[in-house]
Amino acid sequence: MSTAGLSRRRAPASSNHDPDGSPAPSRTNSMNSQQPHSNGGTIHHAGSAFAGGSKIAYDPRDLDQDAGEEARTGGKMPRLTIMEEVLLLGIKDKQGYLSFWNDNISYALRGCILVELALRRRIALVKDPNRRRIPIAERIVEVIDDRQTGETILDEALKMMKSQEHSKMGINSWIDLLSGETWNVMKIGFQLKQVRERLAKGLVDKGVLRTEKRNFLLFDMATHPVADVRTKESIINRAVSLLTATTASVPPSALDKEGTQCRVLRAVCLVCAAYAASVLDNAFGRLGYDEREAAFGRCDEILAEFVVWPFGAAEGSGVSGEGTAAAAARRRQAARIGAGSSVSGRDSVLGLVQEVKKESLGDEDPSFELIAGVLEVLSKLDSLL
């Protein structure tokens, strides 16, 4: 009697011993052992469901590649990208769609794409000694590693940037092109289409959202309500913990899992991008009015320290273009002092800067410098739109 597909034979527990009690050669060991190749090398067999008691078949070459990627980037990749986390903060839990009045999120998500690629060490700024004379948002971007990331949108943007390296475009130019904000008809093809919908479908594939069809008067529209509430709650808790911390050390509850690549800078980018995308207030539902205002003020302070390069050089920065956001933040801070609110949390912000500097490659880390440029562009989002 034959069955369709592949079936696995289960050997009895006593099959590893001969009748006289002596151990017999294991079939598992023979399957996973190295065999000589005709040209003198050896063949490493792929792991099987028998190997080491594992339940999933694997290729050892994939494990070696993952280990090499972690060593190169400084840790494991998180489950969700920054774009997905920002989108998840903006999506209504039960309705499954974004606010119709939010004009900022589309542009902010394009900036998050550059941030995620920089964090994964795929893109960076060109190491030109004269770049310091140029505003940070206009410095030239280059691709330093064109290998795929496994995320469709990231790979599409990376391929596009690789094909246009000869154009030598800056950070703000790339965000404009990916958003379709250009008057050049020859560049309109660089716009990434349906980013929000594609990110939402990616979250559906990861089990965070689900797909439903809702009727909006004259037409039906696919919506994506939250299916995994715990994932969204963890993002909210991280954002709130970071913006309400009262100590110089970064609270562990504000960070992703231990071993995650650049988890402190990822936390900073999450709150700054969510702030620029006008979805950060969705995380403050359980905070009172004064606490919300204090959290927004803390986000202003964090943004002011991370839109300059090196990070934390906001005070007295003499570089052209880098003092604008810092000066605006100081004006907002002075306004809060005039209104009678206390300026607290400065030590917490400085502690955050120190932890991020530990994750960088020094003052000449072109990938982190690119992130500072993206945050500088996003900090002016309201005036741009």
HUBEL-V629523 format. One record per backbone hydrogen bond with DSSP energy under -1.0 kcal/mol. CO is the residue of the C=O (numbers start at 0). NH is the residue of the N-H. If there is no record, write none. Layout:
[[CO	NH] [CO	NH]]
This chain:
[[11	14] [13	16] [15	23] [17	20] [21	17] [25	29] [26	30] [27	31] [34	42] [36	39] [40	36] [42	34] [49	52] [50	53] [57	46] [58	61] [58	62] [59	63] [60	64] [61	65] [62	66] [63	67] [64	68] [65	69] [66	70] [67	71] [68	72] [69	73] [69	74] [75	260] [80	84] [81	85] [82	86] [83	87] [84	88] [85	89] [86	90] [91	95] [92	225] [95	223] [96	91] [98	101] [103	107] [104	108] [105	109] [106	110] [107	111] [108	112] [109	113] [110	114] [111	115] [112	116] [113	117] [114	118] [115	119] [116	121] [117	120] [121	143] [121	144] [123	141] [125	127] [127	130] [129	132] [130	133] [134	137] [136	171] [139	125] [141	123] [150	154] [151	155] [152	156] [153	157] [154	158] [155	159] [156	160] [157	161] [158	162] [161	164] [163	166] [164	167] [168	140] [169	173] [170	174] [171	175] [172	176] [173	177] [174	178] [175	180] [177	191] [179	181] [183	186] [186	189] [187	190] [193	197] [194	198] [195	199] [196	200] [197	201] [198	202] [199	203] [200	204] [201	205] [202	207] [202	208] [203	206] [207	226] [207	227] [211	222] [213	220] [215	217] [215	218] [218	215] [220	213] [222	211] [224	209] [227	231] [228	232] [229	233] [230	234] [231	235] [232	236] [233	237] [234	238] [235	239] [236	240] [237	241] [238	242] [239	243] [250	253] [251	254] [256	259] [258	75] [259	262] [261	265] [262	266] [263	267] [264	268] [265	269] [266	270] [267	271] [268	272] [269	273] [270	274] [271	275] [272	276] [273	278] [273	279] [274	277] [278	281] [279	282] [280	283] [283	286] [287	291] [288	292] [289	293] [290	294] [291	295] [292	296] [293	297] [294	298] [295	299] [296	300] [297	301] [298	302] [299	303] [300	304] [301	305] [304	311] [309	312] [313	316] [318	321] [322	326] [323	327] [324	328] [325	329] [326	330] [327	331] [328	332] [329	333] [330	334] [331	335] [332	336] [333	337] [334	338] [335	340] [336	339] [341	343] [344	348] [345	349] [346	350] [347	351] [348	352] [349	353] [350	354] [351	355] [352	356] [353	357] [364	368] [365	369] [366	370] [367	371] [368	372] [369	373] [370	374] [371	375] [372	376] [373	377] [374	378] [376	379] [377	380] [379	383] [380	384]]
